[in-house]
Amino acid sequence: MAEYNRVSECVGLITLRNPPVNALSAAVRQGIVDTVQRALSDPNVKSVVICGQNGIFCGGADIKEFGSNMTGPPLIPMIHAIESANKPVVAAIEGSALGGGLELALGCHYRIAHSKARLGLPEVSLGLLPAAGGSQRLPRLIGVPAALNLITTGRHVTAAEALQLGIVDQVTDHNTVAAAVKFALSVAGRSLDPRRISTHPCPQQPDLDALFEEVMQKVRQSARGAIAPIACVQAVRAAATLPYAQGMERERELMATLFTSGQARALQYCFFAERAVGRWRMPSGARWDTSKPRPVHKAAVIGLGTMGRGITVALAQTGLSVIAVETQEKQLMEAKQAISGMLERGAKRRGVAPALDGVIYSQNIQAVADVDLVIEAVFEDIALKTKVFQQLSAVCKPGTLLCTNTSALDVDQLASETPNPELVVGMHFFAPAHVMKLLEVVYGPRSSPQAVATAMQLGKKMGKASVAVGNCRGFVGNRMLKPYIEEAFFLLEEGATPELVDQALEEFGFPMGVFRMSDLSGLDVGWRVRKGDGLVEPGTASGRSARIRQGRRYSPLGDLLCEEGHFGQKTGRGWYQYDKPGSRVARFDPWLHSFLGAYRAQHGLVARRIDHQEVLERCLYALINEGFHILDDGIAAGPEDIDVIYVSGYGWPRHRGGPMFYANMVGLAKVLERLEHYQQLHPEVPHLQPSSLLRRLVASGSPPIHKWGEAIKKLHSQL
Ligand SMILES: C[C@H](O)[C@H](C)C(=O)SCCNC(=O)CCNC(=O)[C@H](O)C(C)(C)COP(=O)([O-])OP(=O)([O-])OC[C@H]1O[C@@H](n2cnc3c(N)ncnc32)[C@H](O)[C@@H]1OP(=O)([O-])[O-]
């Protein structure tokens, strides 16, 4: 819907009305066509202003319409009608002008933006490209290099940067619509030809071929198999080399290849999934819209190791005052320096003042007596964490939320160490905590909905993708990672190499394969956990029995490397070798390969040829299968929760939607059939045993992923 008013006697004011972001739905497009026509044919109107209601210009095309037959007037002629108008049209940009919203503004003759506005063409993040003339008009307006950067990254720019780039003509701190109306009055009657961007030639660029070659190479590397960024480069190239009409034809062709692609569906699924996880619900029935969060004005972090420092920075960057506690004086001083440095660098990147005064450092846990929420981040040891929780229960004011950053310990066991277990939740950050987007908010059976609501709200305030999950070993992310890693170890036993496994996973789109990731995080981390689970046995026993522990197949390969002191990058040797401890470039390690050969011989294993297909099926389907167990256990409320966790915290390629979305794309029946195939070959591997939920979903006709929630409820009610 678009509303029309005449203001200041001779300015036609068109207001887009489609809450919450004035997306260009069919009705809005029709409204724009009608109101523009009205303004242009009204003799009293000398110029036109287009704005959006509720302080937001336009969030672009209506993504919700992409899955259905598009109706209503198309965008391109609608924008062309504005550009070719004989009266000046001014866009008054508040909030956001993104995608089709910015393309609409680029069709206008002038653009006035509020200083807090954000502008961009983020279509690439939805697996698309700017297909309403944006890929042809923006390069003509701001030049090829700047346009290439905005369109291939999809990044949003501030109004200040948009002015500097030449996207907008004026920036105001005051009422944008009023400023635009005043501006529109001032340009009435002026010649508009110089303002019709599509008629401009693209600014000449020396050595165009070299520029596009270089950008295409960079884009291919960072895309890791995503197709939209490449199409974006090709579309801008058309703008730089073809007349506008031909360029628009090229834009249309390229968009046609993307619009129905699996990758576009995956990326749009991620867009909505990231918004859906904010609408959390617990098995108890408690939900996001019925649970009121407690206000958090002051927070505290206990333990300033690597995680504690990152968490302190993430909290301080929200403007909260933070008490940072570390009992060891030397550790406290080092932490203070590190945290200040991170805050200064972060502030510089964001162009704001560093919140150094917002953090108070103390060696004394008494200092947290009046905070609203505490995050404990001490060493991953249950006895130490229990002691801290007992101290906090004694020190903190009534009602203070006690959160633990544990990545594997039992949140409910810690809760039972306090007089108010309802105030205890897990807040599982990922290293580096001030950078990684993901936050698992872990509720135990006694955690109150208010505690969950408060942690989720604080997560959103820190800019995290916060996902509420139930308490269980490894929560969601690490629980699914276990079978994924174990399968990779088994593949090595059977003849694969770290290089082969990693290559298959990196070609799939992961930034790092499982073995390069293991070298980065340190082999000793997993070794410590396996020791804690009583799985590690000393000595070099051989034969099948040495590879069966706690009644299931077990590969001691990682343990044996650790016994050699090969912890990965930190020791200069792990699954790969490195020039020196701490260096990051993984190189082929002949020692490791002969060690694998000797290991197989010792255990009577005969290496066989393993291809990428098998690597992907065994590693990814084992992980996905655990995802179905998690859904069946109610630990995750829906597939979106699992997919957001993996995309924002475990490097699952976004253009593949997430593990559960991927399973849906591959076909649940196929995943089931392959799991059954491998389970028959490896009966001693329980995690290959297909989840009963997967079986039941297949038996009920493999409903589409957006129907899984309902299907799971129905299937549970039949149990
Ligand atoms: C031809 C053309 O070339 C092409 C092809 C295109 O134009 S493709 C489209 C390109 N446009 C984009 O990529 C911009 C996408 N949107 C955003 O980046 C953000 O939304 C925002 C604008 C910066 C606001 O952030 P927010 O934090 O204030 O609110 P929110 O929670 O994100 O969003 C609030 C609610 O609005 C919904 N929503 C947001 N943008 C939408 C859109 N473009 N279409 C449909 N729904 C949208 C969203 O799902 C949520 O719904 P619900 O969860 O409440 O039910």
The ligand as an ORCA input file, in Angstrom:
! r2SCAN-3c Opt
* xyz -4 1
  C      14.550     -6.952     -6.639
  C      15.580     -6.833     -5.609
  O      16.772     -6.610     -6.277
  C      15.769     -8.006     -4.761
  C      15.308     -9.254     -5.275
  C      15.433     -7.703     -3.329
  O      15.061     -6.648     -2.963
  S      15.650     -8.992     -2.238
  C      15.386     -8.262     -0.637
  C      16.582     -7.465     -0.239
  N      16.374     -6.931      1.085
  C      17.015     -7.409      2.138
  O      17.805     -8.318      2.048
  C      16.711     -6.790      3.481
  C      16.202     -7.822      4.418
  N      15.805     -7.275      5.696
  C      16.716     -6.880      6.605
  O      17.915     -6.901      6.416
  C      16.179     -6.445      7.942
  O      14.944     -7.013      8.123
  C      16.056     -4.914      8.096
  C      15.298     -4.304      6.994
  C      17.464     -4.321      8.195
  C      15.317     -4.647      9.466
  O      15.982     -5.336     10.479
  P      15.282     -5.489     11.942
  O      16.248     -6.219     12.795
  O      14.783     -4.194     12.348
  O      13.980     -6.387     11.706
  P      13.898     -7.899     11.276
  O      13.614     -8.757     12.440
  O      15.071     -8.254     10.430
  O      12.630     -7.876     10.317
  C      11.348     -7.602     10.850
  C      10.366     -8.479     10.135
  O      10.313     -8.078      8.752
  C      10.541     -9.187      7.912
  N      11.276     -8.704      6.727
  C      12.372     -7.948      6.708
  N      12.759     -7.681      5.437
  C      11.866     -8.302      4.631
  C      11.717     -8.401      3.215
  N      12.552     -7.797      2.364
  N      10.688     -9.131      2.745
  C       9.815     -9.739      3.596
  N       9.901     -9.689      4.962
  C      10.909     -8.958      5.458
  C      11.374    -10.148      8.768
  O      11.258    -11.462      8.336
  C      10.744     -9.950     10.147
  O       9.574    -10.690     10.160
  P       9.132    -11.405     11.465
  O      10.234    -12.289     11.893
  O       8.858    -10.320     12.490
  O       7.900    -12.165     11.067
*
